[in-house]
Amino acid sequence: MSIIKRTPVRQKSKQIAKLLKEEYPDYSYLRELFRQLRIELRVDVIKNEQKLPYVPSEEEMCKYYEVVWKSRDMKHVIMIKTLLYTGVRVSELVNIKLSEVDLDNCQMKVTQGKGKKDRIVPFPNQFKEILAMHIGAMNKKNGKYLFESSWNRNYTDRGIRKILAQYTKLAGMEQSISPHKLRHFLFTWLKKQGIDDALIQPYSGHESRKTLEIYSKLSIGDAQKEYNNNMGKFPI
């Protein structure tokens, strides 16, 4: 087998840069140039195999939540239930304002979520009372956000992750429970109940798949009806 001799990448990049310098290439030009080079050289694009995310089992989630509940820290209980029930991303949770929670309709507004898009997310009717008590307490403190630290500021992503991590440790779990794993758990559980992707998509914040584009205008009311029908069976 013959040995392939290649110029070191750094040296080759300098040679190419010397050829292109007078053309003042920008990012778009270089991206298209190297795409064309791959075609000319018949170089296939290697796609990394996507691994399925770890999703906690119902038994693991019940074990985890039992530790959260026994802490008697109601702010943490409500925070973790909000993540579990709504499937919001942690970056979205920390920015939800008290004024964006609609207790009557059991909905929260996510403003400028991923992709700079607004959306409405539901929560179960049985969560309404405890959430109302929390909101009442926050209003008495002149709070602005749904969850604020002792410094009267909304939490950071890192702060929420640390809170969840401490309960993972207390529960003696091998796999850490992160905000995103709570999100995975909810949507996986809803799928197991037979709820179609088209009904989950409007409040999940996921981009519509090609096969779901026809449903992208589906109202939150339609989606929430299916959500409410099943959340009575939710393990937590």
C-alpha positions as CSV (number, residue, x, y, z in Angstrom):
1,M,0.0,0.0,0.0
2,S,1.5,3.3,-1.1
3,I,2.0,6.0,1.5
4,I,0.1,9.3,0.9
5,K,2.2,12.3,1.3
6,R,0.4,15.4,2.4
7,T,1.6,18.9,3.1
8,P,0.9,19.8,6.8
9,V,-2.4,21.6,7.1
10,R,-0.9,24.8,8.5
11,Q,1.6,25.1,5.7
12,K,-1.1,24.3,3.0
13,S,-3.5,26.9,4.5
14,K,-0.8,29.5,4.1
15,Q,-0.3,28.5,0.5
16,I,-4.0,28.8,-0.2
17,A,-4.3,32.1,1.7
18,K,-1.5,33.5,-0.5
19,L,-3.5,32.6,-3.6
20,L,-6.7,34.1,-2.3
21,K,-5.5,37.2,-0.4
22,E,-5.9,39.6,-3.3
23,E,-9.5,38.5,-3.8
24,Y,-10.5,39.5,-0.2
25,P,-12.7,36.5,0.3
26,D,-15.5,36.5,2.9
27,Y,-17.0,33.6,4.8
28,S,-19.7,32.9,2.3
29,Y,-17.2,32.8,-0.6
30,L,-14.8,30.5,1.3
31,R,-17.7,28.1,2.3
32,E,-18.8,27.8,-1.3
33,L,-15.2,27.5,-2.5
34,F,-14.5,24.5,-0.2
35,R,-17.8,23.0,-1.1
36,Q,-16.9,23.1,-4.7
37,L,-13.4,21.7,-3.9
38,R,-15.0,18.7,-2.1
39,I,-17.1,18.0,-5.3
40,E,-14.0,18.3,-7.6
41,L,-12.0,16.0,-5.4
42,R,-14.9,13.7,-4.8
43,V,-14.6,14.0,-1.0
44,D,-17.7,12.7,0.8
45,V,-19.0,14.6,3.8
46,I,-18.7,12.5,6.9
47,K,-21.8,12.9,9.1
48,N,-21.4,12.1,12.8
49,E,-23.8,9.5,14.0
50,Q,-26.4,11.1,16.2
51,K,-26.7,9.3,19.5
52,L,-30.1,9.1,21.1
53,P,-30.3,11.2,24.2
54,Y,-30.6,9.5,27.6
55,V,-34.1,9.7,28.9
56,P,-34.8,8.9,32.5
57,S,-37.3,6.1,33.2
58,E,-40.5,6.7,35.2
59,E,-38.9,4.8,38.1
60,E,-35.9,7.1,38.0
61,M,-38.0,10.2,37.8
62,C,-40.1,9.2,40.7
63,K,-37.0,8.4,42.8
64,Y,-35.5,11.8,41.9
65,Y,-38.7,13.7,42.6
66,E,-39.2,12.0,45.9
67,V,-35.9,13.5,47.1
68,V,-36.9,16.9,45.7
69,W,-40.2,16.7,47.6
70,K,-38.6,15.6,50.9
71,S,-36.3,18.7,50.7
72,R,-39.5,20.8,51.5
73,D,-38.0,23.6,49.5
74,M,-41.2,24.6,47.7
75,K,-39.4,27.0,45.3
76,H,-37.3,24.1,44.0
77,V,-40.4,21.8,43.9
78,I,-42.3,24.3,41.8
79,M,-39.3,25.0,39.6
80,I,-38.7,21.4,38.8
81,K,-42.4,20.7,38.3
82,T,-42.5,23.6,35.9
83,L,-39.6,22.2,33.8
84,L,-41.3,18.8,33.9
85,Y,-44.8,19.9,33.0
86,T,-44.0,22.5,30.3
87,G,-40.8,21.1,28.7
88,V,-39.3,24.6,28.5
89,R,-35.6,24.9,28.1
90,V,-33.7,26.2,31.1
91,S,-32.7,29.3,29.1
92,E,-36.4,30.0,28.6
93,L,-37.4,29.2,32.2
94,V,-35.2,31.8,33.8
95,N,-36.8,34.5,31.6
96,I,-40.4,33.8,32.2
97,K,-42.1,36.7,33.9
98,L,-44.9,36.6,36.5
99,S,-47.0,38.5,34.0
100,E,-46.6,35.8,31.4
101,V,-48.3,33.1,33.5
102,D,-52.0,32.7,32.7
103,L,-53.4,30.7,35.7
104,D,-57.0,30.7,34.3
105,N,-56.0,29.0,31.1
106,C,-53.1,27.0,32.5
107,Q,-50.6,28.5,30.1
108,M,-47.2,30.3,30.2
109,K,-45.8,32.5,27.5
110,V,-42.2,31.9,26.4
111,T,-40.9,35.1,25.0
112,Q,-38.0,35.1,22.5
113,G,-37.3,31.4,23.1
114,K,-34.9,29.4,20.9
115,G,-34.8,30.8,17.4
116,K,-36.1,34.2,18.8
117,K,-39.6,32.9,18.7
118,D,-42.5,33.3,21.1
119,R,-44.8,30.4,22.0
120,I,-47.4,29.3,24.6
121,V,-46.8,26.2,26.7
122,P,-49.4,24.5,28.8
123,F,-49.3,23.2,32.4
124,P,-51.7,20.8,34.1
125,N,-54.8,22.0,35.9
126,Q,-53.7,20.3,39.1
127,F,-50.5,22.4,39.2
128,K,-52.5,25.7,39.1
129,E,-53.1,26.1,42.8
130,I,-49.6,25.6,44.1
131,L,-48.3,27.8,41.2
132,A,-50.8,30.5,42.2
133,M,-49.5,30.5,45.8
134,H,-46.0,30.8,44.5
135,I,-46.9,33.7,42.2
136,G,-48.8,35.4,45.1
137,A,-45.6,35.2,47.3
138,M,-43.5,36.5,44.5
139,N,-45.9,39.5,43.9
140,K,-45.6,40.4,47.7
141,K,-41.9,40.6,47.2
142,N,-42.3,42.8,44.1
143,G,-40.8,40.1,42.0
144,K,-40.7,40.4,38.3
145,Y,-39.7,36.8,37.2
146,L,-41.4,33.5,38.0
147,F,-38.2,32.3,39.7
148,E,-35.8,34.7,41.4
149,S,-32.8,34.1,43.7
150,S,-32.4,35.6,47.2
151,W,-30.8,38.6,45.5
152,N,-34.2,39.4,43.8
153,R,-32.7,38.6,40.4
154,N,-33.8,35.9,37.9
155,Y,-31.8,32.7,38.1
156,T,-29.0,32.0,35.7
157,D,-28.9,28.8,33.6
158,R,-26.0,27.6,35.7
159,G,-27.9,28.3,38.9
160,I,-30.8,26.1,37.9
161,R,-28.4,23.3,36.7
162,K,-26.7,23.3,40.1
163,I,-30.0,23.0,41.9
164,L,-30.9,19.9,39.8
165,A,-27.5,18.4,40.2
166,Q,-27.6,18.5,44.0
167,Y,-30.8,16.5,44.0
168,T,-29.2,14.0,41.6
169,K,-26.5,13.5,44.1
170,L,-28.9,13.2,47.0
171,A,-30.9,10.6,45.1
172,G,-27.8,8.6,44.5
173,M,-28.4,8.4,40.7
174,E,-25.7,7.4,38.3
175,Q,-27.1,9.6,35.4
176,S,-27.4,13.3,36.2
177,I,-30.8,14.9,35.8
178,S,-30.4,18.1,33.8
179,P,-33.1,20.5,32.7
180,H,-32.9,19.1,29.2
181,K,-33.4,15.5,30.4
182,L,-36.6,16.7,32.1
183,R,-37.7,18.0,28.7
184,H,-36.8,14.8,27.0
185,F,-38.7,12.9,29.7
186,L,-41.9,14.9,29.1
187,F,-42.0,14.6,25.3
188,T,-41.0,10.9,25.4
189,W,-43.7,10.2,27.9
190,L,-46.3,12.1,25.8
191,K,-45.2,10.1,22.7
192,K,-45.7,6.9,24.6
193,Q,-49.3,8.0,25.3
194,G,-49.8,8.1,21.6
195,I,-49.8,11.9,21.2
196,D,-48.8,12.8,17.6
197,D,-45.7,14.9,16.9
198,A,-48.0,17.4,15.2
199,L,-49.7,18.1,18.6
200,I,-46.5,18.2,20.6
201,Q,-44.7,20.5,18.1
202,P,-46.6,23.8,18.7
203,Y,-45.5,24.1,22.3
204,S,-42.2,22.1,22.3
205,G,-40.3,24.9,20.5
206,H,-39.0,22.4,17.9
207,E,-38.7,23.4,14.3
208,S,-41.4,21.7,12.2
209,R,-40.2,18.7,10.3
210,K,-41.1,18.5,6.6
211,T,-43.8,16.0,7.3
212,L,-45.3,18.2,9.9
213,E,-45.3,21.5,8.0
214,I,-49.0,21.2,7.2
215,Y,-49.7,21.2,11.0
216,S,-47.4,24.1,11.9
217,K,-50.3,26.4,12.3
218,L,-52.1,24.1,14.7
219,S,-53.6,26.0,17.6
220,I,-52.4,25.7,21.1
221,G,-56.0,24.9,22.0
222,D,-56.0,21.7,20.0
223,A,-52.6,20.7,21.4
224,Q,-53.6,21.5,25.0
225,K,-56.7,19.3,24.8
226,E,-54.6,16.2,24.1
227,Y,-52.1,17.3,26.7
228,N,-54.8,17.7,29.4
229,N,-56.3,14.4,28.5
230,N,-53.1,12.6,29.3
231,M,-51.4,14.6,32.1
232,G,-53.7,13.1,34.7
233,K,-51.7,9.9,34.2
234,F,-48.3,11.7,34.5
235,P,-46.2,9.9,37.1
236,I,-45.2,13.1,39.1
